């Protein structure tokens, strides 16, 4: 795809970044088809498990909150000045899924070695046809547009390894995953993901401190896994950290299993209903990790988290596994490495 055309698309998409009301960007169907196809070609040329070098910034769920995506870029830098790995769930819930995925695909096409995108559970037809993306495509374009993006989602990689030390995915671990090379052999393209197996678990599973091993997931799909699973997996594969998304967490990040697993969520003020912050993990060339926090743009009082991870109307700032003296307004830094 011609770089000049991609630059023009990016410029139009960025022109709304100073409007807090979130106007729709002037999207052209031909440009969207072209960007989606070009991104698909890149994804198809990459393995299902991609290898990424530091420095890089890692983001969790975005869910169509386009202006918040632009705020992340404002805070953390725009490509190619900053490298990014996104952990999936770009669409659904928020009102501007098309702008969100169009900009991310355009950046991927323009800077393929600076921007990396993984698949989330919402990049599947059986999910996004029910939670907003299908309806948005029909309202603004037609079913052909939805199908085109769906066909591209089917080629997205599902996991990444940063500097050989940090394993990243949208959901979590799988009882069927013994070796990382199994991820590379997962089949593509898949518009709909099976309700069990490695790929399902990479997109859907969740950590749970109350279980040992694996247990049933209240979502009705995949599993939950305990701290012992994380500790064993990290040791067996000589990793420092597992980084995933998939769950709303109050401060945009939450540690698990003695800080060997980190959950990131990057849609602040999720759905306009909660007051959660967005978290972005910055990995520098020395593998120093800095968590950058972005507050929601909300004026009215929203539901807050209880310490057990549920929502209520009371304040709670506790995050398991993070010492209060290490938490700073601008983020927190940790160094991960083998002794």
C-alpha positions, 0 to 999 in steps of 0.5 A: 500500500502506498505510504502516502495514502496510509499517511493521509488516512492516519492524518484524517483519523488523528484530526479528531484528537482534540475534540472531547465529544468524540465526533466520527472521523471521516472514514472512506470505505475504499480506504478502510478496505485497503488498510484492512487488506494490507494489514491482513497480508502482514498478519498472514506473513507473521507467525502466531507467536511473534517475537518483539524487541524492547523498547516497547509499550504494551496496552490492554483492552481498548474496546472502541474508546477511540479518544482514549486510544489517542490519549494513550498516544498523547501520553506515551508517544505516537508511532514510530517514535514509540513502539507498541504491542496491543493485546487485543479487544480493539472493538465492541462496547465503545462507540468508535470501534471503526476509528480504533481498528482503522488507526491501529491497522494503518499504523501496522501497515505504515510501521510494521516493525514498530506496531504489533497487534494480538488477537483478543476474544472480541476479534471473533465473529461470534462475539463482535456480532453481538457486542457492538462492532457488527451494528456499528459497521452496518450503521455506518457502512454495510455488512461487507465492511464488517465481513472484511474486518472479520476476515482480517481478524481471523489472521491476527497472531495470538501471542508475543514474546518481548525480549525473550523474557515477557510472554504476552497474550490477551487471556491467559494460560492453557492446561494444553500448552506445554511448549511455546512452539505449540502456539506457532502451529495453531491454525489460521484463518479462524473467524470463530474460535472453538470453545476449548483448546489452546487458542481458546484459552489464550484468548479467554482464560483468567487468573484466580488466586482462590484455585490451585491448578485449573478450574471452571471459569464463570464466563462459561468458556475456558478455565481459570488458573491459580498462582501455582500454574503461573509460577510453574510455567514461568520457571519451566519456560525461563520467563520473567513475566506473563502480561495479559489483558481481558479483565477490568482492573481499577488502576489499569494494572494488577499483579498476580502470582508474586508479580509473575503475571500482570493484567493490563486494561487500557480503556479508562472509564470503561463504557462510561460506567466505571472510574477505572484508570488505563494502564500502559506497560513500558519496557525499556531496552534494559527490561526496566518496566514502567507502568504509566497510568492514565485517568478517565475523562469522567466528571460524574461519579461512577461505580468503584471497585471493592478490594475483591475486584467487584464494583461498588460505590466506595473507594478502594485503591488497593492492588494486590502485590504492589507495595504502597511506597512503590506506587507513584502518580506517574507510574511505578518502575520494576526491574525483572531479571534472573538472579 
